[in-house]
Amino acid sequence: MTTNGGVPKHTITALVQDKPGVLNRISSMFRRRGFNISSLAVGHSEEPDLSRMTFVVEGDDKVVEQMTKHLHKLIDVIRVSDISNQNIVSRELALIKVRSNVQTRSEIMQIVHIFRANIVDVAVDSLIVEVSGDEDKIDSLHNLLKSFGVLEVMRTGTIAMNRGADSRVRRTAARVDWGEASSV
């Protein structure tokens, strides 16, 4: 659980049916209940016809428990997990368009290099920087680039998943590994 200005943030993932209207029903539920979403990312999952949503929401444990209960009630929601306190990998992608000229371009490029980011577009008067990482990394790069003049920012929102395999997958993988090892 991370905090921003004293407000706890939680990362919640949901496996949902991949069909029209699901995102609308879920966001409407959040709106009706007055829950605040800091970020929302949706994409196809490893299962056909299912999508995975990652929400970063603000609130204490009681508020998050209420959110997950309400999500479970929605017919298109298969599984909901609050992964805030688990061992997870979380990333965000951002594109930052920054004002540049001949005099500032090399300094911006050095800053971008330090953050292991990439310049994906160069124009006469601007650069577009692509950066991925946790929220703090993206915020830090954005803050450093502000002195040059940030013209536009587009962020994907956080995506996250648990590290390692769950026990069911781990046992299956071990059986496969042993089987392959014994046939050698």
RATA-V43592 format. One record per pair of residues at least 4 apart in sequence whose C-alpha atoms are under 6 Angstrom apart, sorted by the first residue. I is the first residue (numbers start at 0). J is the second residue. Records with the same first field share a line. If there is no record, write none. Layout:
I=J, J
This chain:
0=8, 9, 83, 84
1=7, 8
2=6, 7, 8
7=57, 58, 59
8=56, 57
9=55, 56, 83
10=54, 55, 81, 82, 83
11=53, 54, 80, 81, 82
12=52, 53, 79, 80
13=51, 52, 78, 79
14=50, 51, 77, 78
15=49, 50, 75, 76, 77
16=49, 75
17=48, 49, 50
23=27
29=34
35=56, 57
36=56
37=55, 56
38=54, 55, 156
39=53, 54, 156
40=52, 53, 156
41=51, 52
42=50, 51
43=50
44=49, 50, 51
53=158
58=62
86=161, 162
87=160, 161, 162
88=159, 160
89=158, 159
90=132, 133, 157, 158
91=131, 132, 133, 156, 157
92=130, 131, 154, 155
93=129, 130, 153, 154
94=128, 129, 152, 153
95=127, 128, 151, 152
96=126, 127, 149, 150, 151
97=125, 126, 148, 149, 150
98=124, 125, 147, 148
99=103, 104, 124, 125
100=104, 124
111=116
112=116
116=129, 130
117=128, 129
118=127, 128
119=127, 128
120=126, 127
121=126
132=136
145=149
164=168, 169
